[in-house]
Amino acid sequence: MFAHHSLPSLDDFDVDPETKRVLDVALDMTRVALGLADDLANGIIAKRIIELAKAGERRGAVVSAHSRR
C-alpha cells in the first residue's frame, strides 16, 4: 500500500494548491527513490524541496531528482 506524504511545513512560503500538490508528489517520489520506509527523513527532504521551490523550480520530477543530491 502506498501512503501519501505531505510536506510538514511550508513556513513563510505561500504557494497555490497546485504547487503544493506538486511539492507533495516530489516528496513521495524522493521517498520512493531512496527506499525510505519511515518518516524520519521527511524534514530534511522537505527542507530541500522547499529551497528548490523558492528558487523557482515547479516540476515535480526535477525537484525530486535534485532533492536526492
PDB file of N, CA, C and O in Angstrom:
ATOM      1  N   MET A   1       0.825  -1.177   0.000  1.00  0.00           N
ATOM      2  CA  MET A   1       0.000   0.000   0.000  1.00  0.00           C
ATOM      3  C   MET A   1       0.873   1.245   0.000  1.00  0.00           C
ATOM      4  O   MET A   1       1.880   1.298   0.706  1.00  0.00           O
ATOM      5  N   PHE A   2       0.498   2.238  -0.781  1.00  0.00           N
ATOM      6  CA  PHE A   2       1.260   3.463  -0.919  1.00  0.00           C
ATOM      7  C   PHE A   2       0.658   4.543  -0.031  1.00  0.00           C
ATOM      8  O   PHE A   2      -0.523   4.870  -0.152  1.00  0.00           O
ATOM      9  N   ALA A   3       1.464   5.089   0.850  1.00  0.00           N
ATOM     10  CA  ALA A   3       0.992   6.164   1.733  1.00  0.00           C
ATOM     11  C   ALA A   3       1.447   7.499   1.178  1.00  0.00           C
ATOM     12  O   ALA A   3       2.618   7.681   0.845  1.00  0.00           O
ATOM     13  N   HIS A   4       0.517   8.425   1.083  1.00  0.00           N
ATOM     14  CA  HIS A   4       0.839   9.763   0.605  1.00  0.00           C
ATOM     15  C   HIS A   4       1.410  10.581   1.755  1.00  0.00           C
ATOM     16  O   HIS A   4       0.890  10.545   2.871  1.00  0.00           O
ATOM     17  N   HIS A   5       2.477  11.314   1.478  1.00  0.00           N
ATOM     18  CA  HIS A   5       3.092  12.171   2.478  1.00  0.00           C
ATOM     19  C   HIS A   5       2.960  13.625   2.042  1.00  0.00           C
ATOM     20  O   HIS A   5       3.003  13.935   0.851  1.00  0.00           O
ATOM     21  N   SER A   6       2.801  14.499   3.007  1.00  0.00           N
ATOM     22  CA  SER A   6       2.727  15.934   2.744  1.00  0.00           C
ATOM     23  C   SER A   6       3.942  16.605   3.354  1.00  0.00           C
ATOM     24  O   SER A   6       4.496  16.144   4.352  1.00  0.00           O
ATOM     25  N   LEU A   7       4.347  17.705   2.733  1.00  0.00           N
ATOM     26  CA  LEU A   7       5.426  18.488   3.319  1.00  0.00           C
ATOM     27  C   LEU A   7       4.995  18.922   4.711  1.00  0.00           C
ATOM     28  O   LEU A   7       3.880  19.413   4.889  1.00  0.00           O
ATOM     29  N   PRO A   8       5.861  18.747   5.697  1.00  0.00           N
ATOM     30  CA  PRO A   8       5.481  19.043   7.065  1.00  0.00           C
ATOM     31  C   PRO A   8       5.108  20.506   7.292  1.00  0.00           C
ATOM     32  O   PRO A   8       4.168  20.795   8.033  1.00  0.00           O
ATOM     33  N   SER A   9       5.830  21.422   6.668  1.00  0.00           N
ATOM     34  CA  SER A   9       5.558  22.841   6.881  1.00  0.00           C
ATOM     35  C   SER A   9       6.178  23.641   5.752  1.00  0.00           C
ATOM     36  O   SER A   9       7.319  23.403   5.357  1.00  0.00           O
ATOM     37  N   LEU A  10       5.420  24.583   5.243  1.00  0.00           N
ATOM     38  CA  LEU A  10       5.956  25.466   4.215  1.00  0.00           C
ATOM     39  C   LEU A  10       6.394  26.794   4.819  1.00  0.00           C
ATOM     40  O   LEU A  10       6.794  27.702   4.090  1.00  0.00           O
ATOM     41  N   ASP A  11       6.323  26.916   6.137  1.00  0.00           N
ATOM     42  CA  ASP A  11       6.727  28.119   6.863  1.00  0.00           C
ATOM     43  C   ASP A  11       6.186  29.377   6.197  1.00  0.00           C
ATOM     44  O   ASP A  11       4.973  29.533   6.059  1.00  0.00           O
ATOM     45  N   ASP A  12       7.064  30.262   5.789  1.00  0.00           N
ATOM     46  CA  ASP A  12       6.639  31.532   5.204  1.00  0.00           C
ATOM     47  C   ASP A  12       6.511  31.469   3.686  1.00  0.00           C
ATOM     48  O   ASP A  12       6.364  32.503   3.034  1.00  0.00           O
ATOM     49  N   PHE A  13       6.563  30.285   3.126  1.00  0.00           N
ATOM     50  CA  PHE A  13       6.494  30.109   1.674  1.00  0.00           C
ATOM     51  C   PHE A  13       5.054  29.815   1.278  1.00  0.00           C
ATOM     52  O   PHE A  13       4.567  28.696   1.443  1.00  0.00           O
ATOM     53  N   ASP A  14       4.386  30.831   0.756  1.00  0.00           N
ATOM     54  CA  ASP A  14       2.978  30.721   0.387  1.00  0.00           C
ATOM     55  C   ASP A  14       2.867  30.241  -1.058  1.00  0.00           C
ATOM     56  O   ASP A  14       3.351  30.906  -1.974  1.00  0.00           O
ATOM     57  N   VAL A  15       2.238  29.100  -1.261  1.00  0.00           N
ATOM     58  CA  VAL A  15       2.097  28.542  -2.610  1.00  0.00           C
ATOM     59  C   VAL A  15       0.634  28.238  -2.899  1.00  0.00           C
ATOM     60  O   VAL A  15      -0.175  28.048  -1.990  1.00  0.00           O
ATOM     61  N   ASP A  16       0.318  28.199  -4.179  1.00  0.00           N
ATOM     62  CA  ASP A  16      -1.036  27.862  -4.584  1.00  0.00           C
ATOM     63  C   ASP A  16      -1.252  26.348  -4.422  1.00  0.00           C
ATOM     64  O   ASP A  16      -0.282  25.600  -4.299  1.00  0.00           O
ATOM     65  N   PRO A  17      -2.501  25.899  -4.420  1.00  0.00           N
ATOM     66  CA  PRO A  17      -2.791  24.471  -4.195  1.00  0.00           C
ATOM     67  C   PRO A  17      -2.104  23.534  -5.193  1.00  0.00           C
ATOM     68  O   PRO A  17      -1.669  22.448  -4.812  1.00  0.00           O
ATOM     69  N   GLU A  18      -2.000  23.932  -6.446  1.00  0.00           N
ATOM     70  CA  GLU A  18      -1.353  23.065  -7.437  1.00  0.00           C
ATOM     71  C   GLU A  18       0.135  22.920  -7.150  1.00  0.00           C
ATOM     72  O   GLU A  18       0.678  21.822  -7.267  1.00  0.00           O
ATOM     73  N   THR A  19       0.798  24.001  -6.780  1.00  0.00           N
ATOM     74  CA  THR A  19       2.222  23.915  -6.440  1.00  0.00           C
ATOM     75  C   THR A  19       2.410  23.053  -5.205  1.00  0.00           C
ATOM     76  O   THR A  19       3.344  22.253  -5.149  1.00  0.00           O
ATOM     77  N   LYS A  20       1.541  23.201  -4.216  1.00  0.00           N
ATOM     78  CA  LYS A  20       1.614  22.364  -3.017  1.00  0.00           C
ATOM     79  C   LYS A  20       1.473  20.894  -3.381  1.00  0.00           C
ATOM     80  O   LYS A  20       2.185  20.047  -2.842  1.00  0.00           O
ATOM     81  N   ARG A  21       0.552  20.587  -4.297  1.00  0.00           N
ATOM     82  CA  ARG A  21       0.362  19.202  -4.740  1.00  0.00           C
ATOM     83  C   ARG A  21       1.625  18.681  -5.411  1.00  0.00           C
ATOM     84  O   ARG A  21       2.044  17.554  -5.146  1.00  0.00           O
ATOM     85  N   VAL A  22       2.241  19.488  -6.281  1.00  0.00           N
ATOM     86  CA  VAL A  22       3.464  19.088  -6.981  1.00  0.00           C
ATOM     87  C   VAL A  22       4.584  18.838  -5.978  1.00  0.00           C
ATOM     88  O   VAL A  22       5.330  17.868  -6.116  1.00  0.00           O
ATOM     89  N   LEU A  23       4.709  19.691  -4.982  1.00  0.00           N
ATOM     90  CA  LEU A  23       5.764  19.514  -3.979  1.00  0.00           C
ATOM     91  C   LEU A  23       5.516  18.281  -3.123  1.00  0.00           C
ATOM     92  O   LEU A  23       6.464  17.589  -2.753  1.00  0.00           O
ATOM     93  N   ASP A  24       4.259  17.994  -2.803  1.00  0.00           N
ATOM     94  CA  ASP A  24       3.939  16.766  -2.073  1.00  0.00           C
ATOM     95  C   ASP A  24       4.278  15.527  -2.898  1.00  0.00           C
ATOM     96  O   ASP A  24       4.788  14.541  -2.367  1.00  0.00           O
ATOM     97  N   VAL A  25       3.991  15.583  -4.197  1.00  0.00           N
ATOM     98  CA  VAL A  25       4.340  14.467  -5.087  1.00  0.00           C
ATOM     99  C   VAL A  25       5.856  14.307  -5.143  1.00  0.00           C
ATOM    100  O   VAL A  25       6.362  13.184  -5.137  1.00  0.00           O
ATOM    101  N   ALA A  26       6.584  15.421  -5.198  1.00  0.00           N
ATOM    102  CA  ALA A  26       8.050  15.356  -5.212  1.00  0.00           C
ATOM    103  C   ALA A  26       8.571  14.685  -3.942  1.00  0.00           C
ATOM    104  O   ALA A  26       9.527  13.913  -3.996  1.00  0.00           O
ATOM    105  N   LEU A  27       7.947  14.977  -2.803  1.00  0.00           N
ATOM    106  CA  LEU A  27       8.339  14.318  -1.553  1.00  0.00           C
ATOM    107  C   LEU A  27       8.111  12.815  -1.662  1.00  0.00           C
ATOM    108  O   LEU A  27       8.986  12.025  -1.307  1.00  0.00           O
ATOM    109  N   ASP A  28       6.942  12.419  -2.150  1.00  0.00           N
ATOM    110  CA  ASP A  28       6.655  10.988  -2.316  1.00  0.00           C
ATOM    111  C   ASP A  28       7.642  10.332  -3.281  1.00  0.00           C
ATOM    112  O   ASP A  28       8.144   9.241  -3.011  1.00  0.00           O
ATOM    113  N   MET A  29       7.919  10.995  -4.401  1.00  0.00           N
ATOM    114  CA  MET A  29       8.849  10.433  -5.397  1.00  0.00           C
ATOM    115  C   MET A  29      10.241  10.268  -4.807  1.00  0.00           C
ATOM    116  O   MET A  29      10.911   9.267  -5.060  1.00  0.00           O
ATOM    117  N   THR A  30      10.675  11.238  -4.026  1.00  0.00           N
ATOM    118  CA  THR A  30      12.003  11.174  -3.405  1.00  0.00           C
ATOM    119  C   THR A  30      12.066  10.033  -2.400  1.00  0.00           C
ATOM    120  O   THR A  30      13.044   9.286  -2.364  1.00  0.00           O
ATOM    121  N   ARG A  31      11.028   9.898  -1.587  1.00  0.00           N
ATOM    122  CA  ARG A  31      11.000   8.812  -0.602  1.00  0.00           C
ATOM    123  C   ARG A  31      11.072   7.448  -1.285  1.00  0.00           C
ATOM    124  O   ARG A  31      11.804   6.566  -0.837  1.00  0.00           O
ATOM    125  N   VAL A  32      10.313   7.275  -2.369  1.00  0.00           N
ATOM    126  CA  VAL A  32      10.327   6.008  -3.103  1.00  0.00           C
ATOM    127  C   VAL A  32      11.707   5.761  -3.697  1.00  0.00           C
ATOM    128  O   VAL A  32      12.245   4.659  -3.589  1.00  0.00           O
ATOM    129  N   ALA A  33      12.283   6.787  -4.326  1.00  0.00           N
ATOM    130  CA  ALA A  33      13.595   6.640  -4.959  1.00  0.00           C
ATOM    131  C   ALA A  33      14.683   6.276  -3.951  1.00  0.00           C
ATOM    132  O   ALA A  33      15.620   5.546  -4.274  1.00  0.00           O
ATOM    133  N   LEU A  34      14.552   6.789  -2.732  1.00  0.00           N
ATOM    134  CA  LEU A  34      15.536   6.495  -1.686  1.00  0.00           C
ATOM    135  C   LEU A  34      15.211   5.224  -0.908  1.00  0.00           C
ATOM    136  O   LEU A  34      16.002   4.792  -0.070  1.00  0.00           O
ATOM    137  N   GLY A  35      14.052   4.624  -1.181  1.00  0.00           N
ATOM    138  CA  GLY A  35      13.658   3.395  -0.499  1.00  0.00           C
ATOM    139  C   GLY A  35      13.343   3.594   0.973  1.00  0.00           C
ATOM    140  O   GLY A  35      13.589   2.703   1.786  1.00  0.00           O
ATOM    141  N   LEU A  36      12.796   4.764   1.327  1.00  0.00           N
ATOM    142  CA  LEU A  36      12.503   5.058   2.730  1.00  0.00           C
ATOM    143  C   LEU A  36      11.185   4.428   3.159  1.00  0.00           C
ATOM    144  O   LEU A  36      10.173   4.546   2.469  1.00  0.00           O
ATOM    145  N   ALA A  37      11.212   3.763   4.300  1.00  0.00           N
ATOM    146  CA  ALA A  37      10.011   3.113   4.820  1.00  0.00           C
ATOM    147  C   ALA A  37       9.421   3.876   6.000  1.00  0.00           C
ATOM    148  O   ALA A  37       8.276   3.636   6.381  1.00  0.00           O
ATOM    149  N   ASP A  38      10.193   4.794   6.583  1.00  0.00           N
ATOM    150  CA  ASP A  38       9.688   5.555   7.725  1.00  0.00           C
ATOM    151  C   ASP A  38       9.719   7.047   7.403  1.00  0.00           C
ATOM    152  O   ASP A  38      10.155   7.445   6.322  1.00  0.00           O
ATOM    153  N   ASP A  39       9.261   7.862   8.334  1.00  0.00           N
ATOM    154  CA  ASP A  39       9.144   9.307   8.110  1.00  0.00           C
ATOM    155  C   ASP A  39      10.308  10.104   8.689  1.00  0.00           C
ATOM    156  O   ASP A  39      10.254  11.334   8.712  1.00  0.00           O
ATOM    157  N   LEU A  40      11.340   9.442   9.148  1.00  0.00           N
ATOM    158  CA  LEU A  40      12.421  10.136   9.847  1.00  0.00           C
ATOM    159  C   LEU A  40      13.126  11.191   8.997  1.00  0.00           C
ATOM    160  O   LEU A  40      13.555  12.213   9.531  1.00  0.00           O
ATOM    161  N   ALA A  41      13.253  10.972   7.712  1.00  0.00           N
ATOM    162  CA  ALA A  41      13.986  11.908   6.854  1.00  0.00           C
ATOM    163  C   ALA A  41      13.088  12.952   6.199  1.00  0.00           C
ATOM    164  O   ALA A  41      13.582  13.800   5.457  1.00  0.00           O
ATOM    165  N   ASN A  42      11.793  12.912   6.452  1.00  0.00           N
ATOM    166  CA  ASN A  42      10.869  13.843   5.788  1.00  0.00           C
ATOM    167  C   ASN A  42      11.261  15.299   5.958  1.00  0.00           C
ATOM    168  O   ASN A  42      11.208  16.064   4.995  1.00  0.00           O
ATOM    169  N   GLY A  43      11.652  15.699   7.157  1.00  0.00           N
ATOM    170  CA  GLY A  43      12.014  17.093   7.406  1.00  0.00           C
ATOM    171  C   GLY A  43      13.198  17.542   6.572  1.00  0.00           C
ATOM    172  O   GLY A  43      13.201  18.647   6.029  1.00  0.00           O
ATOM    173  N   ILE A  44      14.196  16.693   6.471  1.00  0.00           N
ATOM    174  CA  ILE A  44      15.395  17.019   5.682  1.00  0.00           C
ATOM    175  C   ILE A  44      15.033  17.118   4.207  1.00  0.00           C
ATOM    176  O   ILE A  44      15.437  18.058   3.522  1.00  0.00           O
ATOM    177  N   ILE A  45      14.269  16.144   3.720  1.00  0.00           N
ATOM    178  CA  ILE A  45      13.854  16.146   2.313  1.00  0.00           C
ATOM    179  C   ILE A  45      12.967  17.353   2.032  1.00  0.00           C
ATOM    180  O   ILE A  45      13.144  18.031   1.021  1.00  0.00           O
ATOM    181  N   ALA A  46      12.021  17.622   2.916  1.00  0.00           N
ATOM    182  CA  ALA A  46      11.097  18.743   2.726  1.00  0.00           C
ATOM    183  C   ALA A  46      11.847  20.068   2.666  1.00  0.00           C
ATOM    184  O   ALA A  46      11.520  20.932   1.853  1.00  0.00           O
ATOM    185  N   LYS A  47      12.839  20.230   3.514  1.00  0.00           N
ATOM    186  CA  LYS A  47      13.624  21.471   3.513  1.00  0.00           C
ATOM    187  C   LYS A  47      14.271  21.690   2.153  1.00  0.00           C
ATOM    188  O   LYS A  47      14.250  22.803   1.627  1.00  0.00           O
ATOM    189  N   ARG A  48      14.838  20.650   1.586  1.00  0.00           N
ATOM    190  CA  ARG A  48      15.490  20.764   0.272  1.00  0.00           C
ATOM    191  C   ARG A  48      14.455  21.046  -0.813  1.00  0.00           C
ATOM    192  O   ARG A  48      14.699  21.869  -1.694  1.00  0.00           O
ATOM    193  N   ILE A  49      13.315  20.382  -0.764  1.00  0.00           N
ATOM    194  CA  ILE A  49      12.254  20.604  -1.749  1.00  0.00           C
ATOM    195  C   ILE A  49      11.777  22.051  -1.697  1.00  0.00           C
ATOM    196  O   ILE A  49      11.581  22.678  -2.738  1.00  0.00           O
ATOM    197  N   ILE A  50      11.592  22.582  -0.492  1.00  0.00           N
ATOM    198  CA  ILE A  50      11.144  23.967  -0.346  1.00  0.00           C
ATOM    199  C   ILE A  50      12.200  24.933  -0.870  1.00  0.00           C
ATOM    200  O   ILE A  50      11.862  25.929  -1.510  1.00  0.00           O
ATOM    201  N   GLU A  51      13.465  24.653  -0.609  1.00  0.00           N
ATOM    202  CA  GLU A  51      14.541  25.504  -1.144  1.00  0.00           C
ATOM    203  C   GLU A  51      14.481  25.554  -2.662  1.00  0.00           C
ATOM    204  O   GLU A  51      14.606  26.624  -3.257  1.00  0.00           O
ATOM    205  N   LEU A  52      14.290  24.396  -3.291  1.00  0.00           N
ATOM    206  CA  LEU A  52      14.210  24.341  -4.748  1.00  0.00           C
ATOM    207  C   LEU A  52      12.989  25.098  -5.271  1.00  0.00           C
ATOM    208  O   LEU A  52      13.066  25.799  -6.280  1.00  0.00           O
ATOM    209  N   ALA A  53      11.869  24.946  -4.576  1.00  0.00           N
ATOM    210  CA  ALA A  53      10.651  25.639  -4.995  1.00  0.00           C
ATOM    211  C   ALA A  53      10.808  27.155  -4.845  1.00  0.00           C
ATOM    212  O   ALA A  53      10.358  27.916  -5.702  1.00  0.00           O
ATOM    213  N   LYS A  54      11.438  27.583  -3.770  1.00  0.00           N
ATOM    214  CA  LYS A  54      11.677  29.018  -3.571  1.00  0.00           C
ATOM    215  C   LYS A  54      12.577  29.582  -4.669  1.00  0.00           C
ATOM    216  O   LYS A  54      12.477  30.756  -5.025  1.00  0.00           O
ATOM    217  N   ALA A  55      13.452  28.734  -5.199  1.00  0.00           N
ATOM    218  CA  ALA A  55      14.341  29.154  -6.283  1.00  0.00           C
ATOM    219  C   ALA A  55      13.616  29.161  -7.624  1.00  0.00           C
ATOM    220  O   ALA A  55      14.188  29.559  -8.640  1.00  0.00           O
ATOM    221  N   GLY A  56      12.348  28.718  -7.630  1.00  0.00           N
ATOM    222  CA  GLY A  56      11.544  28.807  -8.843  1.00  0.00           C
ATOM    223  C   GLY A  56      11.225  27.489  -9.527  1.00  0.00           C
ATOM    224  O   GLY A  56      10.471  27.473 -10.500  1.00  0.00           O
ATOM    225  N   GLU A  57      11.778  26.385  -9.047  1.00  0.00           N
ATOM    226  CA  GLU A  57      11.517  25.094  -9.689  1.00  0.00           C
ATOM    227  C   GLU A  57      10.135  24.590  -9.293  1.00  0.00           C
ATOM    228  O   GLU A  57       9.796  24.544  -8.111  1.00  0.00           O
ATOM    229  N   ARG A  58       9.344  24.214 -10.290  1.00  0.00           N
ATOM    230  CA  ARG A  58       7.986  23.737 -10.029  1.00  0.00           C
ATOM    231  C   ARG A  58       7.699  22.374 -10.664  1.00  0.00           C
ATOM    232  O   ARG A  58       6.577  21.877 -10.569  1.00  0.00           O
ATOM    233  N   ARG A  59       8.683  21.772 -11.300  1.00  0.00           N
ATOM    234  CA  ARG A  59       8.480  20.459 -11.913  1.00  0.00           C
ATOM    235  C   ARG A  59       8.832  19.384 -10.889  1.00  0.00           C
ATOM    236  O   ARG A  59       9.969  19.293 -10.427  1.00  0.00           O
ATOM    237  N   GLY A  60       7.830  18.571 -10.544  1.00  0.00           N
ATOM    238  CA  GLY A  60       7.992  17.563  -9.502  1.00  0.00           C
ATOM    239  C   GLY A  60       9.161  16.624  -9.709  1.00  0.00           C
ATOM    240  O   GLY A  60       9.904  16.344  -8.768  1.00  0.00           O
ATOM    241  N   ALA A  61       9.337  16.134 -10.921  1.00  0.00           N
ATOM    242  CA  ALA A  61      10.422  15.189 -11.197  1.00  0.00           C
ATOM    243  C   ALA A  61      11.789  15.849 -10.997  1.00  0.00           C
ATOM    244  O   ALA A  61      12.715  15.220 -10.486  1.00  0.00           O
ATOM    245  N   VAL A  62      11.912  17.101 -11.397  1.00  0.00           N
ATOM    246  CA  VAL A  62      13.174  17.823 -11.238  1.00  0.00           C
ATOM    247  C   VAL A  62      13.447  18.094  -9.763  1.00  0.00           C
ATOM    248  O   VAL A  62      14.570  17.916  -9.291  1.00  0.00           O
ATOM    249  N   VAL A  63      12.420  18.522  -9.041  1.00  0.00           N
ATOM    250  CA  VAL A  63      12.565  18.769  -7.601  1.00  0.00           C
ATOM    251  C   VAL A  63      12.981  17.482  -6.897  1.00  0.00           C
ATOM    252  O   VAL A  63      13.874  17.495  -6.050  1.00  0.00           O
ATOM    253  N   SER A  64      12.341  16.386  -7.242  1.00  0.00           N
ATOM    254  CA  SER A  64      12.670  15.099  -6.635  1.00  0.00           C
ATOM    255  C   SER A  64      14.115  14.705  -6.915  1.00  0.00           C
ATOM    256  O   SER A  64      14.847  14.307  -6.010  1.00  0.00           O
ATOM    257  N   ALA A  65      14.515  14.821  -8.168  1.00  0.00           N
ATOM    258  CA  ALA A  65      15.885  14.455  -8.548  1.00  0.00           C
ATOM    259  C   ALA A  65      16.916  15.310  -7.818  1.00  0.00           C
ATOM    260  O   ALA A  65      17.913  14.782  -7.326  1.00  0.00           O
ATOM    261  N   HIS A  66      16.696  16.596  -7.741  1.00  0.00           N
ATOM    262  CA  HIS A  66      17.646  17.494  -7.084  1.00  0.00           C
ATOM    263  C   HIS A  66      17.642  17.321  -5.568  1.00  0.00           C
ATOM    264  O   HIS A  66      18.667  17.538  -4.922  1.00  0.00           O
ATOM    265  N   SER A  67      16.529  16.942  -5.002  1.00  0.00           N
ATOM    266  CA  SER A  67      16.482  16.789  -3.548  1.00  0.00           C
ATOM    267  C   SER A  67      17.222  15.547  -3.085  1.00  0.00           C
ATOM    268  O   SER A  67      17.500  15.409  -1.893  1.00  0.00           O
ATOM    269  N   ARG A  68      17.544  14.649  -3.989  1.00  0.00           N
ATOM    270  CA  ARG A  68      18.305  13.438  -3.646  1.00  0.00           C
ATOM    271  C   ARG A  68      19.806  13.670  -3.716  1.00  0.00           C
ATOM    272  O   ARG A  68      20.575  12.769  -3.381  1.00  0.00           O
ATOM    273  N   ARG A  69      20.234  14.813  -4.128  1.00  0.00           N
ATOM    274  CA  ARG A  69      21.674  15.081  -4.259  1.00  0.00           C
ATOM    275  C   ARG A  69      22.286  15.507  -2.960  1.00  0.00           C
ATOM    276  O   ARG A  69      23.487  15.770  -2.900  1.00  0.00           O
TER     277      ARG A  69
END
